Amino acid sequence: MKQLFDTYLFRGTDKSANNRIALAPMTNKQSYDDGTLGEDEYRWLTRRAREGFGIVFTCAVHVQPDGKGWEGELGNYDDIHIPGLTRLASGIHQYGSLAIMQLFHGGARSPENLIHTQPWSASEHIFTIKNHNIPVRAATEKDITKVIQSFTKAAIRAYHAGFDGVELHGAHGYLLHQFLSTATNHRTDQWGGSVQNRARLITEILQSIRLHLPPYFLVGVRLSPEDKYNYKGIDIDDSLRVAEILKDNGADFIDISTWGSTNPPQKYPESTKPIITWFREYLGNEIPLFVAGEIWTHQDAVNALIAGADFVALGKAAIGIPDWPTLAKTKTPHITKPPYSTAQLSNADVGNVFIEYMRRWDNFVSDGDI
Ligand SMILES: Cc1cc2nc3c(=O)[nH]c(=O)nc-3n(C[C@H](O)[C@H](O)[C@H](O)COP(=O)(O)O)c2cc1C
């Protein structure tokens, strides 16, 4: 029976995580306009390593300027980024955590005012956000070849900077997800149609990275298991198949982003099995699985492991409670839930820009004393 504080050795590598607790990838907007590492981004991530998170994922890091998703986002598309990334990897390693960079391209969801060009995706469509209708152009073969190269070059930079691996962001409606989804991918060529074809962009990136880097460099993929919000077009059955294709193509791990780690799939609400159990049963035991989604207490994390995860990835809890691993170790029942005061967040090395960003989450930040 696996335990939260068991170590985990990734098969065929020398990469060992000290425990099963990961900091989920989280956009925090604390880097510079040119994508170089900001001081607050460094502090936020290295603090979680210091507090005992066995694996620290970075935020979504754009691999091309036209894939940027937010102001202040960490970048990895140029050698100017390498010094900051090197400092970050060694800052995380000094506390014994593994450092994994999440690589992404925003596709249709990259705002025009940030990328200064028309956003592109799998197919031409109108992307609607906050009552704005944004025309998105279809990817050309040249775009696809270039983006595969950009993901590969970013992985190579991450490797040279000292990161233990990368995670391809195939979730939440960004470019890789847009290719997976029938809502945004209407292509009739080799990049569209069957699940295999829709997953081709991710598998080509995976294979290209494998070709250029040693096998001990971890390459995993994050997936959204099913339709949600504005990233519809893929259901649990498609996602299980995508995960299997990725496993067959040598992915080192699959990270399932749920919005409630105990929920059954929406497609099968009568099921008593949480989504992660569906993936475990479908994929077998060889591939490590991460799960995120409303994990707050030690017991929530244990339940996720029992349901089939090898790792829990903590999002909101890790923002407000940097010492979550220590509290979990002592099985402290008192985990404070939001709202968190600005003072508490500052003490947790959440910088002002990130605190402001967190106001977008209902009732997360409080200006008064808590
Ligand atoms: C502020 C914030 C930023 C996030 N940014 C990312 C991101 O860059 N990449 C990603 O895959 N998920 C991102 N997520 C989703 C989290 O990784 C996680 O899956 C989600 O918050 C659910 O976990 P939780 O309930 O523990 O917060 C973000 C979530 C939050 C709260």
The ligand as a Tripos MOL2 file, in Angstrom:
@<TRIPOS>MOLECULE
LIG
   31    33     1     0     0
SMALL
NO_CHARGES

@<TRIPOS>ATOM
      1 C1         -3.7070   30.5350   -9.6360 C.3       1 LIG1
      2 C2         -3.7780   29.2800  -10.4380 C.ar      1 LIG1
      3 C3         -2.9990   29.1630  -11.5830 C.ar      1 LIG1
      4 C4         -3.0190   27.9760  -12.3270 C.ar      1 LIG1
      5 N1         -2.1860   27.8600  -13.4090 N.ar      1 LIG1
      6 C5         -2.0730   26.6710  -14.0470 C.ar      1 LIG1
      7 C6         -1.0730   26.4750  -15.0220 C.ar      1 LIG1
      8 O1         -0.2550   27.3550  -15.3300 O.2       1 LIG1
      9 N2         -1.0220   25.2610  -15.6090 N.ar      1 LIG1
     10 C7         -1.8920   24.2420  -15.2950 C.ar      1 LIG1
     11 O2         -1.8130   23.1550  -15.8560 O.2       1 LIG1
     12 N3         -2.8240   24.4180  -14.3420 N.ar      1 LIG1
     13 C8         -2.9170   25.5710  -13.6970 C.ar      1 LIG1
     14 N4         -3.8150   25.7110  -12.6620 N.ar      1 LIG1
     15 C9         -4.6000   24.5530  -12.2050 C.3       1 LIG1
     16 C10        -3.8990   23.8510  -11.0360 C.3       1 LIG1
     17 O3         -2.6720   23.2770  -11.4500 O.3       1 LIG1
     18 C11        -4.7780   22.7530  -10.4140 C.3       1 LIG1
     19 O4         -4.9520   21.7200  -11.3240 O.3       1 LIG1
     20 C12        -6.1420   23.2880   -9.9890 C.3       1 LIG1
     21 O5         -5.9980   24.4920   -9.2480 O.3       1 LIG1
     22 C13        -6.9080   22.2740   -9.1360 C.3       1 LIG1
     23 O6         -6.2040   21.9670   -7.9660 O.3       1 LIG1
     24 P1         -6.6240   22.6320   -6.5440 P.3       1 LIG1
     25 O7         -8.0700   22.3340   -6.3430 O.co2     1 LIG1
     26 O8         -5.7270   21.9340   -5.5520 O.co2     1 LIG1
     27 O9         -6.3560   24.0940   -6.6470 O.co2     1 LIG1
     28 C14        -3.8450   26.8990  -11.9280 C.ar      1 LIG1
     29 C15        -4.6340   27.0320  -10.7820 C.ar      1 LIG1
     30 C16        -4.5920   28.1900  -10.0250 C.ar      1 LIG1
     31 C17        -5.4140   28.2720   -8.7630 C.3       1 LIG1
@<TRIPOS>BOND
     1     1     2 1
     2     2     3 ar
     3     2    30 ar
     4     3     4 ar
     5     4     5 ar
     6     4    28 ar
     7     5     6 ar
     8     6     7 ar
     9     6    13 1
    10     7     8 2
    11     7     9 ar
    12     9    10 ar
    13    10    11 2
    14    10    12 ar
    15    12    13 ar
    16    13    14 ar
    17    14    15 1
    18    14    28 ar
    19    15    16 1
    20    16    17 1
    21    16    18 1
    22    18    19 1
    23    18    20 1
    24    20    21 1
    25    20    22 1
    26    22    23 1
    27    23    24 1
    28    24    25 2
    29    24    26 1
    30    24    27 1
    31    28    29 ar
    32    29    30 ar
    33    30    31 1
@<TRIPOS>SUBSTRUCTURE
     1 LIG1         1 GROUP 0 **** ****
